[in-house]
Amino acid sequence: MKNVVELKDVTKKFKGFSVEHLDLQVPQGLITGFIGENGAGKSTTIKMMMNLLRPESGDVKVFGLDYQTHEKEIKERIGFVYDSNVFFEGLNLKDIRRIVAPAYKQWDDPLFYKYMEQFNLPLNKAIKTFSKGMQMKASLAIALSHHAELIIMDEPTAGLDPNFRRELLELLQEIMMDGKRTIFFSTHMTTDLDRIADYIAFMRNGELVFNKSIQEISEHYAIVKGGLDLLDRDTEQDFVHVHRAPTGFQALTNNVQAVEDTFGDTVIIERANLEEIMYYTKGEKHLV
Ligand SMILES: Nc1ncnc2c1ncn2[C@@H]1O[C@H](COP(=O)(O)OP(=O)(O)OP(=O)(O)O)[C@@H](O)[C@H]1O
């Protein structure tokens, strides 16, 4: 599988927080969801992918190219979608088209107007009058109109109502149909990812916990439920985290096979969703 983004041994230090020796690949043609609690380093990582932040050391390659020598080419092929209005807020979409279109070799006017209609966006109304959802759609329409191969989004569904969120997710799936595009987006809405993501990159405290396909995650991780009498120092080795209650234990494992070997059918093994994986891996050191 080809990777469109490759971060190798990347380090960025702030006072009180750092991303150190980060290796992260974004596979081509798939949707990768980027998860992690507040302050995990997701935006910092996205900014490094966009060359909005320079790492102190390490390599950032997009489409196999370096920003130092190919910044313009890389940026032409990326659509960066944000919810906040990055354009002068008094402008309308007609003005924005006039400014943005000449900047892209691949700009496609008919496609731009097609999306304006499909997304129900007014061309003559100032962006400052747009709702958050409309701003998101406007930003996405612009990215699509220059045929961006890689769409990077920082929390695109935050603050959107459930219907709009669903609409946006369907749209993202739709634009993946041609098989050439790649989407990478950060989110706290793990249920969105259960719905559309192919890959999940999970970050915690500036470190990558894992970057796996949804299928690998569901094969490795599971919630295990059973009686407290089954737990001892040896059997607990199979778990990432164990939660005890008077009625029994509930635990997260990253090795379903080992649990089956140890416990047989004395426990219940259920699929772990992303929220459970994030919750139970909090504070745990040895994970993958
Ligand atoms: N320019 C900066 N200067 C100093 N510290 C920074 C800067 N940018 C980010 N940080 C710090 O880096 C840490 C990670 O922030 P980042 O925004 O990357 O996290 P995040 O995972 O995107 O969080 P959230 O989900 O809340 O958006 C935070 O502690 C933040 O305060």
The ligand as an SDF file (V2000), in Angstrom:
LIG
                    3D

 31 33  0  0  0  0  0  0  0  0999 V2000
    2.2270   27.1020   19.5390 N   0  0  0  0  0  0  0  0  0  0  0  0
    2.2570   26.4520   20.6970 C   0  0  0  0  0  0  0  0  0  0  0  0
    3.0290   26.8580   21.7140 N   0  0  0  0  0  0  0  0  0  0  0  0
    3.0810   26.1790   22.8850 C   0  0  0  0  0  0  0  0  0  0  0  0
    2.3510   25.0750   23.1540 N   0  0  0  0  0  0  0  0  0  0  0  0
    1.5490   24.6250   22.1770 C   0  0  0  0  0  0  0  0  0  0  0  0
    1.4480   25.2900   20.9010 C   0  0  0  0  0  0  0  0  0  0  0  0
    0.5760   24.5840   20.1390 N   0  0  0  0  0  0  0  0  0  0  0  0
    0.1430   23.5640   20.8940 C   0  0  0  0  0  0  0  0  0  0  0  0
    0.7140   23.5780   22.1110 N   0  0  0  0  0  0  0  0  0  0  0  0
    0.5030   22.6050   23.1940 C   0  0  0  0  0  0  0  0  0  0  0  0
    0.6760   21.3230   22.6710 O   0  0  0  0  0  0  0  0  0  0  0  0
   -0.2340   20.3950   23.2710 C   0  0  0  0  0  0  0  0  0  0  0  0
   -0.9510   19.6240   22.1900 C   0  0  0  0  0  0  0  0  0  0  0  0
   -1.8560   20.4750   21.5350 O   0  0  0  0  0  0  0  0  0  0  0  0
   -2.6610   20.0550   20.2560 P   0  0  0  0  0  0  0  0  0  0  0  0
   -3.5010   21.2300   19.8620 O   0  0  0  0  0  0  0  0  0  0  0  0
   -1.7430   19.4920   19.2500 O   0  0  0  0  0  0  0  0  0  0  0  0
   -3.5910   18.8870   20.8150 O   0  0  0  0  0  0  0  0  0  0  0  0
   -4.8830   18.2080   20.1960 P   0  0  0  0  0  0  0  0  0  0  0  0
   -4.6900   16.7460   20.3120 O   0  0  0  0  0  0  0  0  0  0  0  0
   -5.1540   18.7590   18.8460 O   0  0  0  0  0  0  0  0  0  0  0  0
   -5.9950   18.6660   21.2310 O   0  0  0  0  0  0  0  0  0  0  0  0
   -7.5620   18.9880   21.0420 P   0  0  0  0  0  0  0  0  0  0  0  0
   -8.2290   17.6870   20.8180 O   0  0  0  0  0  0  0  0  0  0  0  0
   -7.9330   19.5920   22.3370 O   0  0  0  0  0  0  0  0  0  0  0  0
   -7.6980   19.9320   19.8770 O   0  0  0  0  0  0  0  0  0  0  0  0
   -1.1360   21.2140   24.1810 C   0  0  0  0  0  0  0  0  0  0  0  0
   -0.6920   21.0400   25.5020 O   0  0  0  0  0  0  0  0  0  0  0  0
   -0.9440   22.6260   23.7110 C   0  0  0  0  0  0  0  0  0  0  0  0
   -1.0650   23.5260   24.7720 O   0  0  0  0  0  0  0  0  0  0  0  0
  1  2  1  0
  2  3  1  0
  2  7  2  0
  3  4  2  0
  4  5  1  0
  5  6  2  0
  6  7  1  0
  6 10  1  0
  7  8  1  0
  8  9  2  0
  9 10  1  0
 10 11  1  0
 11 12  1  0
 11 30  1  0
 12 13  1  0
 13 14  1  0
 13 28  1  0
 14 15  1  0
 15 16  1  0
 16 17  2  0
 16 18  1  0
 16 19  1  0
 19 20  1  0
 20 21  2  0
 20 22  1  0
 20 23  1  0
 23 24  1  0
 24 25  2  0
 24 26  1  0
 24 27  1  0
 28 29  1  0
 28 30  1  0
 30 31  1  0
M  END
$$$$
